[in-house]
Amino acid sequence: MELEADYAKAGFARRLGWGLRPAVLLVDPALAYTDPASPLFLTTGRKAAEAMARLAGAARSAGVPVLWTAVRFADESCSEAPLFAAKVPALKVFAAGNPLGGFAPPLTPAPGEQVVVKHYASAFAGTALAAWLASHSIDTLVVGGFSTSGCVRASALDALQHGFRPIVVRDACADRDGGPHENNLFDLDAKYADVIGLTEAEDALSRTNQSAPNRTTPAP
């Protein structure tokens, strides 16, 4: 609490709040993070995947778009992102044909939902995500995924830098250890995003449904 008070006194942790047209972004919800045989396995990954499934369900019920990211490389050389792969050799699990690159149960995109293929941490790096969101008049991005300190953090930061309100759902994220998970959520909440719980996110999405038309039309 002393740390939180110090940050608040300095002007951090202000609320951005929700805009009028949210979308849910599930970042790399891959089997690689929930399968104990994977080098990227997260002990809390399955629990976070269940929370992501609830988040997606709430969005669909509200007519709010759900977008997904998936890391995919042509082969184990990961030549599309050579320096990233040199830093994190375990990225080879996302080579074409490796089942660990698939979506982690119970998660699966519904028909018409956008899947953004990426090679780097941020969902915005080298992708058309920002253009898709802008063309659909999205102003708020509700984020969950793997991992908190990596691709979730990078995507939330870039969402802010592209002019979207980032809302990170703490229950729908996971990391290799509680320390990086909590520390990065704290820092995101202080500087770049609003960090909220799953129930709060579900409630906010349900209220969206009361005043907004269905927005699940896929991009052409």
N, C-alpha and C positions, 0 to 999 in steps of 0.2 A: 504493500500500500504506500509506503514511503516513496518508492520509485515512481509509482503511478502519480502521486501527488506532485513530485518534482517535475515530471513530464508535463502534467497539466498546467502547472504554474508557468512553465516556459512556453505554453501555447500549443503543445502537441495534443494529439488524440481528439481533435475536434471531429464532429460528425459530418460526413458528407450527405448522408441520407439517401433515400430512394428517389429516383426520377419517376417518369411516367410510363416508360416502356422498358421493362427489364427483360433480360435473357439469362438463362442458366448456362454456365460453361463448366463442363466436367473435364478436367485436365488429366490426360494419360491414365484413365482408370483401367490399367492393364493387368492381366493375370500375373505378369512379372512381379507385381508388388504384393500379391496375395498367396502365391504358391511357395511353400517352404523350400522347394528345390531350387528356387531362383536366387541368384546372387543379389537381387534387388529386393528380396522379401522384407516386408515390414510387419512386425508382430501385431500392429493395430490396423493393418490394411483391410482385413475383412470387415471389421466393424465400420471403418470409414466407407467401404464400398456399400454397405447396407444403408448408411446415411445418405450416400449419393443417390441410391435408388429411390429413397423417400423424397429427396429433393427433386429429382426428375419427375416423380409421380405428381408432386404438388404443382410443378410447373405445367405439366401436361393438362392437369385438371383446370388450371387457370388460363389455358390458351397461351401460355408463355413459351417462346422457343427454347429448346434444349439443344445445345451444341456440344460436340465432343472433340477431343484431340486424340491423335494416335501417332506415336513415333514409328516411322517405318524407314528402313534402309534396304537398298537393293541386295546387299550381301553383308557378310560379317566384317568386311573392311570398313564399313560405315563411311565410305568415301564422300558422301554428301556433307559430312560434318567432321573432317579429319582431326581437327584440334580437340573438339569436344570428345571424340572417341579416344583420342590419346590420353586425355585427362581421366576419362571414365570408361575403361575397357569393357565393363559389363553392359554397355549399350549394345553390344553385339546380339543380345537377346531379342532386339527389335529388328533383326534381319528378316527379310522376306522368308516365309515358310516356318518360322519359329512360333509354335503355339503360344509362347509366353507373351508375344506381342498382341494377342487378342484381348478382348474385353473380359474383365473379371466378373464372373457370376456374382450377384444376379443382374449385372449391368449389361444392357445391350441397347443400341440406338433403335428408336422406333422408325417406321417407314417415313421418309421425308426429312428426317433430322440430319443436320449437317455434320459431317465428320471432317475435321481439319487435320490434314496430314502435315506433320512438322518434323524437323531434324534437330532443332535446338530447344533450349529450355522454355523460352517464351512461346505461347500460342500465337503471338503476333509476328515472330521473327521469320521472315521469308514466306509468309502466308497471306491469303486474302481475307483474313478474319476481320480486320478493321473495316475494310470496304464493305463486307457483308453486313456487319453491324450498322454501319452508317446508312447503307441503302435500305435497311429495314427500320430506320429511325430508332434504334436501340440506344438508350442513354445510361442504362445500369447493367452491370455484369455481375451476376451472382456466381461465385467461384467455389468449386470443391475439386479435390483430386490429389494426385501424388506427384512429388512429395512436397510437404509444406515449405521446406527450406529451398527447394529447387524450382521445379516447374510451376508450382502454384504461386510462389513468391514472384518469379519472373513474369508470369502472365498477369498477375494483379498489378504489379508496378507498370507494366506496359499498357494495361487498360487505362490507368490514370493518365499516362503520358499521351495516350491517343484520345483523351477527352471523354472517357466513359467512367461512371461511378463504380468503383470496385467494392463489392460486398463479399467478404470471405467467410464461409461457413465453417467454423472450427471443427464441428463434429464430422464434417464430410472431407476432412484432410487427414493425412497421416505422414509420419516421418520415421526414420530408423530408430530414433530415441526421443524420449519426452523432452529433453533439453532443447534440441534444435526446433522441435515442433512448437513448444511454448514460446521460446525466444523469438522465433520468426513471426509468430502470430502477434506477439507484443509489439514488435517493431513495425509490422504492417499496419496495425491498428493505430500506432502513434503517428505514422508519417504518410501512408499511402492508401489505406483502405479502411472500411468499417468492418470489424470482425464481430460476427454475431453467432448465436447458437442456431441449431437446426429448427427448433420449434418456432423461434422468432422469424426465421426465413420462411417457413411454411405458412405462418400466419400472414406475413406480408404478401406472399404470392397469392394467397386466397383472397385478400382484399383487392389485389390487382384485378382479379376476375370480375369484380363487381362493377368496374367502371371502364374496362378496356375490351375492345373486340378481340376475337381470336386472331393470333398472329403467328400461326404455325406454318404459313405458306412457305415452302422451300424456295431457295434461290433458284433462278433459271439456270 
